[in-house]
């Protein structure tokens, strides 16, 4: 536990990656993103940019895990679609 001037705070990893699991024919991976207090103080445009970067990092990690499992999935296509959506957002 780290201490701040105004009280205690927990230092957590920004993104915690879950395991890649197959259930009922679906492959899923649950990730947890912890947002620090500084994130809420950013402008909305900066928050969107930071969230987009985190999302791309999660997709990169998903792609690595799918590759290890030898799953045939077009992760590059998914990442291109997500970039396009983030750009329009």
N, C-alpha and C positions, 0 to 999 in steps of 0.2 A: 504494500500500500504506500503510495507516494503522498506527501503532504503539500497542500497549497496554502497560501496565505489565508484563504477564507474557509479552510476545512479540509478534511481528507478526500482523496479521490483515488480510484482504482486505475491502474495503468493496464490497458487491454490492447491486444493486437487489433488493428483496424478491421481486418477481415479474418474470420475463422472459417476454414473450409471443412465441410462435412465429408462423409465418405460417399463414394459413388455406389449407389445401390439400385438393384433391379427388383421391382415389386409389381406384380400383376401385369407384366409385360412392358412396364414403363421404367426407363432409366432416370434416376434423379440424384441430385446432389444439393443438399441444403447448406447454404452459406449464411453466416451471420455477420452483418456489417455494423460496427459500433461507431457512432458519430461523436466526436469530441465536442466540447463546448465551443471551441473555435469555429467549428463548421457552421454552427447556428449564427455566428456573427458575420459570416461572409455574405456578400451580395447574392441574390438569387442566381444571377448569371454564373458566378464563380461556383456556387453549390452544384448547379447543373453540370458544369465542366468537371468538377471533382467526382461527382457521382458517375458520370460517363466514363471517366478513367478507371474508376473502381470496377464498373461493370465489365469493361474490356479486360481488365486483369482477371476477373472471375471467369470470363469466357476462355481466356488463354489457359488458365489452370484446368478448366473442364476439358479443353481440347487435349491437353497433355494426358489427362487421366483416361480419356476415351481412346487415345492412341495406344496407351499401355494395355488396355483391355482388347485391343484390336477390333474396336467397334467401327463400322463403316458409317461415318457421319461427316457431313460437309461443314466443319466448324468454321472454315474460312468464309463460306457463304453466309453463315449465321452472323459472324462478326461484321461482314460488310453490310448486312441488313440492319444490324443494331447501330452501326456508325451512321447509316442513313437516317434512321429514326431519331437518334440523338441530335444529328445536325438539323433536322426539321423541328425539333422540340425547342 
